[in-house]
Amino acid sequence: MKNKYLFIIAITYALCVFGAQKAKAQKMYMENNMLILDCTESSGFPQKAVETTMGQKVTTGYTGINETKNKTVYQKLEIAQTTIMGITWSNAKTTCSKKGAGWRLPTQREMQLIAKFSLAITALLGEEGRVTSNNWTLMESGNDNAFFVDGSGYSGITGKNSASINARCVREISVSVTPTMK
């Protein structure tokens, strides 16, 4: 047991001394009154881990889930500053699209990241911007069900007609990508 603690202390010390403070990760920030989730390569995400084309769609049947699209994260998103409370999946999808060009429900992975950034979002926007639990995602499961993500990032499936699920809209922000040579 003592060796375990010594190992943890040694690793922590090494990370501090050898540059963990320079490590990068995705970023959440305000820019021009927009709440931005930045998953670009410059924020530390591997370029192949994010979607680089605009207007992605995620609609599959439960038995044939397209895991690649389900895990998709667009490289830079604006996140709506408020949650739409208690709405069916179809109404959430429509409400997001009515916000204007490019607004949509987030993919399952995008909503999981938003849930993980809940404290940062609250710090940036105040309590009225807090991410609430159980938010719809763009991911469908057959004709009657859709995926949601709770406040801790857990994903589940429920009927699209459930009006006890909330929604948080997102919109893709265009980013010019410079290919890297490998």
Steps between C-alpha positions, in 0.01 A plus 500: 500500500785736587663434160174592325495842669869558426436414134209748481711772662789430259272516194337823620839657560628391157196644324541832678873522434496375141220703353152375585411867539557534125257217417204599286140386500172612350404853599177666613491880479295808413575686176285784360221401742508141370568193716765303309613137533833477317617152403739609226849361466635820659304419817661158524253273322656269239387626159354161407278500811276785384269559207626758253201531268193706581143377527545146625190291555457215746198279439520123531296203609572349840622168362727667247645786703771680310752518785732726302240775455362442849844583640546801273601834645512803272825691546352830623147554631294786630280373782166662574520691826173366636337160532160425346314334786271195466452451128444203268784397266319617183412835656859541625636429153256750346563764767876479445467533123268803543777684690658567161747366250705206622339449842430136587497250785850382597628153417522261790874561547457880475231491770726285718772766472250775578387308810863459610547877463190576709696673777697711251180601322341601831813699588485682164123559480378489857232273642254573215748342255544183706482176302210298638478124501351287221549689173398367158761414237468482122539123517183305432431141594249368250179690430379543856808555720792739526812533713541746786797585722465571870694761697787260575549398135314166517301422187162331488209435264139602549187560296508805274166612643638536851453862606718464809828532305669837443697627201810712441552615140838531328628653180818420310753778458705487183870447558765504232704184531858483386597142421794374703783306343575165660 
